[in-house]
Amino acid sequence: MDDINQLNTQENIDTTACVTCNGQCGCAHDCRSNLDSYNWLKDVPGGKNDFDIVEVHFKNTRRGFYRNSSRLDLKQGDIVAVEANPGHDIGTVALTGNLVKLQMKRTRLRPDAEILRVFRKAKPNDLERFKQAKAKEIDTMIRSRQIAKDLGLEMKIGDVEYQGDGNKAIFYYIADGRVDFRQLIKVLADVFKIRVEMKQIGARQEAGRIGGIGPCGRPLCCASWMSTFVSVATGAARYQDISLNPQKLAGQCAKLKCCINFEVDTYVEASKSLPRRDIVLETKDKTYYHFKTDMLKREITYSTEKGVPTDLVTISPERVEEVAELNKQGFQPERLQESDIEVDFERTAYGDLVGQDSINRFDKAKKKKKKKNKPNKSQANQPPKAAQPKQRQHFDENENRRQARERNKADQFIGQREFRPRRNDNLPPRPNRRPERRQRNNVQ
């Protein structure tokens, strides 16, 4: 009989109510929350009955610990009705057994905190009432935003969560400063006929509730697995030599990215074995100042000018300590590097032989267009000239060359003496005067 009731319960589950089921409660999608925990002791026999408190998850990142006083056979993913103030609420069992004790210690739950009870596994009537309450959340959020705007409150209502029985609602809001919302609670309770609870959340919680894709190409950490948020300072970026650009350091919540804290401990530990950055190295011809440091590669770059990349030299931390010790003793090495021999790195088996790493490999090569000589307007109306034989063209070229040589020779005579053209048949014959001279001599 219990198996039949459980099957009927799973068939009537609303997908919006299931937050942390991981596909175990029969919903249509395999959703996952940032509060999920893997039960490492689920295969241990008798582990469920060792601890009578279970962890229950609700909408967004709200969770609570409830006592299983009725000793119900609860499994991860079961929909249960738990005690609320007032009424009851509907949630999903996320963890059972001894791991709940460790989870309570991790969340720093006070020993004297009141632990409410688990009433029963959710019945079809409970799920139907819960579904009706969830359907009113979007409309309630939109109307509450307009009410807060009319009252002149500087706040933004980001989400509304109804209790399982529909008698109470939690309004999540964001505000930069302190807000007096006493009048707002009275108006909301009068309009929606429910008990109102206001809960302020930060910008990071709002970004995790909305979700999105980060600059790394993966879902936001605050929306996928992070449940607690630690303050991030710009000192963590300085340790990692990250550019202090607010646009690059800020995430979608307009705060410093949480991932800046992920590797800062590694950089702090690596920086302990490196020399100080204020050490000035001197050689016989130049003075070098610290420019940048690659902590993970253990490489330090020095420049001949402070803060300006001039004559950059990259050396190891051991070489820095060696040169600094020589300078203390009054000696100055000839050069900062140990040797001027260039190191030939061995070529690995992998190589970009076909250009697969080029970002332009998918671009189509542009073909060069041949320029066509456009005819002039005067030549456009003329009929095309007949093609001349190659032999005739060759003869004309030789003739042109010969005429050009004759013109050059003629130009050389201009200015030196009178130019006399060649004799031509068209000119009259030159008179012969020698016979006349002979006749004159005979007469004398």
TAFEN-V823723 format. One line per field, one symbol per residue. phi: phi as a letter, one per 30 degrees, with the letter a starting at -180 (. if undefined). psi: psi as a letter, one per 40 degrees, with the letter a starting at -180 (. if undefined). burial: b if it has 9 or more other C-alpha atoms within 8 Angstrom, else e. Layout:
phi=???
psi=???
burial=???
This chain:
phi=.ddddddddddcddddddcbdhidcjddbcdbcdcdbdddcddddiddddbccbcbcbdhcdbacbddddhddcbdjdcbccdbbcibbcbcdcabiddddddddddhdddcddcdccdaddcedddddddddddcdddddddddddddddiddabdcabbdddcicbbcccbbadbdbccddddddddddchbdcbcbdbcddddddddilcdddjcdeddccbdcbccdccddddddchdddcedcddcdcicdddddddcdddddddddccdddcdccbcdcbbcbdcabcdddhbbccbdbdibdbhdbcbddddddddddddddjcbddbdddacdddcddddddaddciddddcdcdddddddddcdddddddddddddddcddddddddddddddddddddddddddjcaddcdddbdddddddccddddddddddd
psi=dddddddddddehhdddhdfdfeeeeieigihieeihhgeedehheddedhehihhiaibfhiihihgdefighiheihihihigiaiihahhdiiadddddddddefhideihhiihdiihidddddddddddeeddddddddddddddefhgihhdihhiideeeiihhhihidahhgfddddddddddefihhhhhhiiddddddddiahieeeiiideedehdihihhiedddddefhhghddddiaeeeiihdedededddddddedeiiieehhhhadeihiihdihhddefhhhiieihehghfhhhiiddddddddddddeeihidididiehhhhihhidhigdefdeheedeihhhhhhhhhhhiiddedeiiiiihiidddddddddddddddddddddddehedihhhiihideiiihihedddddddddd.
burial=eeeeeeebbbeebbeebbbbbbbebebeeebbbbbbeeeebeeeeebbeebbbbbbbbeebeeebbbbeeeeeeebbbbbbbbeeeebbbbbbbbbbbbbbeebeeeeeeeeeeebbbbeebebebbebbbebbeebeebbeebbebbbeeebebebbebbbbbbbbbbbbbbbbeeeeeeeebbebbbeeeebebbeeebebbbbbbeebebbeeeebbebbbbbeeeeebeeebbbbeeeebeeeebbbebebbbbebbeebeebbebeeebeeeebbbbbeeebbbbbebebeebbbbbbbbeeebeebbbbbbebbbebbebbeeeebbeebbeeeeeeeeeeeeeeeeeeeeeeeeeeeeeeeeeeeeeeeeeeeeeeeeeeeeeeebeeeeeeeeeeeeeeeebeebbeeeeeeeeeeeeeeeeeeeeeeeeeeeeee
